[in-house]
Amino acid sequence: MSDNHTAEAHHDDHAGMTKKKIWSVFWVLLGITAIEFLIALVLIPKGILGHGFGNVLYIALTLLKAFYIVAYFMHLKFEKVGLIYSILIPTMFIIFFVIWMLYEGNYWMHIRL
């Protein structure tokens, strides 16, 4: 009987999101987007926030939004391995390609001089 109860509780966790949870995630995503707009349209142009720190903060907020979307709307919140792989692998490729392009750009800059 305890196995059946555990299976039912596990199924309820994965059954879907309630309207309350959907609206909760919506407001979080809207809040993050509003902060991103504030950074991009007010804080950086007026010099309140430096470009470097503003860009890092902007990227971190975008990754946080990506986490919320993947976790709640793609239902990977309860699948830890899938969530980790869906965020970690693309991030590793992006970092690799950014480093690669910086290296190549540096090479071409020095070869032309």
N, C-alpha and C positions, 0 to 999 in steps of 0.2 A: 504494500500500500504506500509506503514512503517513496518508492521509486516512481509510482504513478503521480504522486503529489509533486515530486521534484520535476518530473517531465512537464506537468501542467504549468508550473511556475516558470519553467524555462521557456515554454511555448508562449506564455503571456508576455514575457520580455521581448520576444521577437515578433509578436503578432502584428504590431504596427504602432504608429504614433497616434496619440490622441490629438484632438483639435487643440487642446490646451498646450501640448508640447510643441505642435507645429507653430502656433502663434508665438510661443516662447522663443523658439529658434529663429523665427522671422524677426522678432524684435532685437535679438542679439545681432543677427546679420545686418539689420538696418542700422543699429548703433555703431557697429564696426565700420560700415560704409560711410556713415556721417562723419566719423572721426577721420577716415581716409580723405574725404572731401575737405574737411577742415585743414588737414595737414597740407594737401596739395594746392588748395586755392587761397588759403589765408596765411598759415604759419610760415611756410617756406617763402612765398613771394614777398611778405613783409619783413623778412629777415629775423623773425622771432625764433625760428628753428633753422639750423644749418642744413644744407643740401644733403650732406653725407648721413647725418643722424636721421634726418627726415626720410630719406630713402630707405634706410635700414628699418626704421619704424613702420614705414608704409609696406615694405615687403613682409615684415613679421605679421602685421595685421591681415594682409592678404593670405598668408599661409594659415592664419587662424580661421579665416572665413572658409578656406578650402577644407580645413579639418571639419568644421561644422557641417558643411555640405556633404562631404563624404561620409561622415559618421552618422548623420541623422537622415538625410534624404536618400542616400545610397544604402542605408541600413547596415553599415559596417561597424557601428559602435560596439556591438557585442561580438564581433569577429576580430579579435585583436590582431591576429597574424595578417589578415587581409587588409586591415586598416594600416598597419605598420608598412606592409609592402606597397600599398597604393600611394603612400606619401613618401616613403623612404627611397624607393627605386627611382621615381621621376626626379626627386630632389638631387640624388646622386648624379644622374645624367646631366641635369642642368648645371650643377657645380662643375662637373667634368668639362662640359662644353664651354662654360665661361672661362675657366682656367686655360683651356686649349686655345680659345680665340684670343685671350690676352697674350699668351705666349707667341702665337702666330703674328699678331699685330706688332708686338715688340720686335720680332724677327724681321718683318718687312720694313719697319721703321728704320732699323739699323742697317739693313742691306741697301736701302735707298740713299743713305747719307754718305 
